[in-house]
């Protein structure tokens, strides 16, 4: 029995907003219980508020990322990380002039039906 899995071909999630999402583990790749994704949010990027049914951990590799969590604005820089509890209203954005590269981990694994984005 093999005790490990090396991911050399992450699933690139199709997007229309210029954001790169490479899922290494998760529902799109191997039905893992968690999802692990490498992301690059372009400058001036944002998405609607959402209230996900999963915990989300974010580690910033390069640039900065803005979070509005329950009406509190937080800005993380390279080398910083955050854990956001499930069922928390949050908006993710990169209002800055440079891209933001980061790793996101969701538990349970990301699934669009669990995000609950606002219109």
C-alpha positions as CSV (number, residue, x, y, z in Angstrom):
1,X,0.0,0.0,0.0
2,X,1.4,3.4,-1.0
3,X,1.6,5.8,1.9
4,X,2.0,9.1,0.0
5,X,0.8,11.0,-3.1
6,X,2.9,13.5,-4.9
7,X,0.9,16.1,-6.8
8,X,2.6,17.1,-10.1
9,X,-0.5,18.1,-12.0
10,X,-2.8,20.3,-9.9
11,X,-6.2,21.1,-11.3
12,X,-6.3,24.6,-12.7
13,X,-9.8,26.0,-11.8
14,X,-11.3,28.0,-14.7
15,X,-11.9,31.6,-13.6
16,X,-13.2,34.7,-15.4
17,X,-11.6,37.3,-13.0
18,X,-7.9,36.7,-13.7
19,X,-7.3,34.8,-10.5
20,X,-5.1,31.7,-10.8
21,X,-6.3,28.7,-8.7
22,X,-4.2,25.5,-8.7
23,X,-5.9,22.9,-6.6
24,X,-3.3,20.4,-5.4
25,X,-5.6,18.4,-3.2
26,X,-9.4,18.6,-2.8
27,X,-12.6,17.8,-4.5
28,X,-11.4,18.5,-8.1
29,X,-8.2,16.3,-7.8
30,X,-8.5,13.4,-5.3
31,X,-11.6,13.9,-3.1
32,X,-9.4,14.7,-0.1
33,X,-11.1,15.8,3.1
34,X,-9.3,19.1,2.9
35,X,-8.3,21.2,-0.1
36,X,-4.9,22.8,-0.7
37,X,-4.6,25.4,-3.4
38,X,-1.9,27.7,-4.7
39,X,-3.4,31.0,-5.8
40,X,-2.4,34.3,-7.4
41,X,-4.9,37.1,-7.1
42,X,-4.2,39.9,-9.6
43,X,-4.0,43.5,-8.6
44,X,-7.4,45.2,-8.0
45,X,-9.1,41.8,-7.7
46,X,-12.1,41.1,-5.4
47,X,-14.9,38.7,-5.0
48,X,-18.3,39.0,-3.3
49,X,-18.9,38.5,0.4
50,X,-19.5,34.9,1.3
51,X,-20.3,32.8,4.4
52,X,-18.5,29.4,3.8
53,X,-19.3,26.2,5.6
54,X,-15.6,25.4,5.9
55,X,-12.6,26.7,7.8
56,X,-10.1,28.5,5.6
57,X,-6.4,29.0,6.3
58,X,-4.4,31.4,4.2
59,X,-0.7,31.9,4.1
60,X,0.6,34.9,2.1
61,X,3.7,34.1,0.0
62,X,4.1,37.5,-1.9
63,X,2.2,40.7,-1.9
64,X,-0.7,41.6,0.3
65,X,-4.3,40.5,0.6
66,X,-7.3,42.2,2.2
67,X,-10.0,40.4,4.3
68,X,-13.2,42.0,5.5
69,X,-14.3,39.6,8.3
70,X,-17.6,40.5,10.0
71,X,-17.1,44.2,9.0
72,X,-13.4,44.3,10.3
73,X,-10.8,45.0,7.6
74,X,-7.5,43.0,7.9
75,X,-4.5,43.2,5.6
76,X,-2.0,40.4,5.6
77,X,1.5,40.7,4.1
78,X,4.0,38.1,2.9
79,X,4.9,35.7,5.7
80,X,1.6,36.2,7.6
81,X,-1.3,33.7,7.9
82,X,-4.9,33.6,9.1
83,X,-7.5,31.0,10.0
84,X,-11.1,32.0,9.4
85,X,-13.7,29.9,11.2
86,X,-16.6,28.3,9.2
87,X,-19.9,30.2,8.9
88,X,-18.1,33.5,9.1
89,X,-19.0,36.3,6.7
90,X,-15.9,37.3,4.8
91,X,-14.8,39.1,1.6
92,X,-11.5,38.4,0.0
93,X,-9.8,41.0,-2.2
94,X,-6.5,42.4,-3.5
95,X,-7.1,46.2,-3.8
96,X,-3.4,46.8,-4.2
97,X,-1.2,47.5,-7.3
98,X,0.7,44.2,-7.2
99,X,-0.5,40.5,-7.4
100,X,-0.8,38.5,-4.2
101,X,0.4,34.9,-4.2
102,X,-0.8,32.6,-1.4
103,X,-1.7,29.1,-0.3
104,X,-5.3,28.4,0.9
105,X,-6.4,25.3,2.8
106,X,-10.0,24.6,3.4
107,X,-11.5,22.1,5.9
108,X,-13.6,20.4,4.8
109,X,-12.5,20.6,1.2
110,X,-13.7,23.5,-0.9
111,X,-16.9,22.9,-2.8
112,X,-18.9,25.7,-4.6
113,X,-22.1,24.5,-2.8
114,X,-20.5,25.3,0.6
115,X,-19.3,28.9,-0.2
116,X,-22.6,30.8,-0.1
117,X,-21.5,33.9,-2.1
118,X,-23.7,36.9,-1.9
119,X,-25.0,38.4,-5.1
